[in-house]
Amino acid sequence: MKIRLLAAALLAGVAVANVAGAQDFDNRWYVTGSVGMNFQDNDRNTEDTPFGAIGLGKQISPSVAVDVELNYQNPATTRNSDLYWHQYGISLDLRKFFMNDKAWRPYVVGGLGYQYHSEEIAALNNNGPTHRKDGGLGAKAGIGLQSEGKRVKVRTEIAYRLDMDDEGVSPNFDGSIDDKDSFADLLASIGVVVPLGALPVAPVVEAPVAPSCSDLDDDGDGVNNCNDKCPGSQAGEAIGADGCAVPVSIDLKGVNFDFDKSTLRPDAIEILNNAVEVLKRNPAMRVEVAGHTDLCGSDTYNQSLSERRARVVYDYLTANGIDASRLAGPNGYGESRPLENTPQTLPACKSENNRRTELNTGA
């Protein structure tokens, strides 16, 4: 009963062991091999015997490993050495390691599996032995110590294995046979763990590289910090290659009008379309819409005519997508700003250069 309680307690402890968080560890598959002594349950009336085991396993975290292991033992019976007794099995074992930073790491182990038995049993009627071949659940619990190594690890272990052999029998010295539900064997072993494949290499983390000024544009003007001599400039301004604002001029080449007219001519519309494109490409630009006349006529008439000419250009710009907030005016200057100083009498006063509307930047 004490052995069963010990096995159950160790199995419960392993089952609730906390799996360590993710970190660097050797997670290669490995093979195991071990030899040791199987101290048989006295109720079996068998001799203690050597046993061997081989397995395949993997470390699934820095402190937890899982193994699949095959075992074999062949004890002699104490009542009749001529009767054979074989046992072999398979188990799935979980090992919980402690002291991960030490050269030798203690651990607890728990496992479940299947044990198969093949034995001869002396018959009471002297008609020869009977044979029993049967299997049952096996449970293992114990403690161990494992060394750390890159190529080979050494593992030594002591564990109890509870063999749920409910068909097992226990011959008595008086010849009678008692039925048994289970047997408990003590296993003491030493073995090796051999990792498979190359040792995993931790990824090299390169030191962060400070960004170059050639990759930065703090003011967002399209010129990198290395070449930007005017870091205060803003997106939307007309910016030169050095990051500084450059003057943008709109050369209307004269939006001219016919004599005494304020309607746009086809050549004027083409020029204004170019002006619209320039203004759209430079959204921070503001302009004044200024109308002018030649020197023919009275000052009062020419003032009114210049205002009508400025208005028709202003309306064309706003109708083609230029916001009115970017336009100053429309302003009329009459005949006060001639480009050509002509006589004020006909026909010399008729100057096409003077009867115009201009867009003046910097408004």
Salt bridges, closest charged atoms under 4 A:
ASP26 OD2 - ARG28 NH2 2.76
ASP43 OD2 - LYS180 NZ 2.63
ASP67 OD2 - ARG95 NH1 3.50
ASP67 OD2 - ARG155 NH1 3.04
GLU69 OE1 - LYS140 NZ 3.41
ASP93 OD2 - LYS140 NZ 2.89
GLU119 OE2 - ARG132 NH2 2.44
GLU120 OE2 - HIS131 NE2 3.93
ASP134 OD2 - ARG132 NH1 3.92
GLU148 OE2 - ARG105 NH1 3.53
GLU148 OE1 - LYS153 NZ 3.56
GLU157 OE1 - ARG95 NH2 2.90
GLU157 OE2 - LYS140 NZ 3.99
ASP163 OD2 - ARG44 NH2 2.62
ASP163 OD2 - HIS117 NE2 2.48
ASP165 OD2 - HIS117 ND1 3.80
ASP165 OD2 - ARG132 NH2 2.76
ASP185 OD2 - ARG44 NH1 2.65
ASP258 OD1 - ARG265 NH1 3.04
ASP267 OD2 - ARG265 NH2 3.02
ASP294 OD2 - ARG355 NH1 3.30
ASP315 OD1 - ARG311 NH1 3.31
GLU352 OE1 - ARG265 NH1 3.34
GLU358 OE1 - HIS292 NE2 3.35
GLU358 OE2 - ARG356 NE 2.77
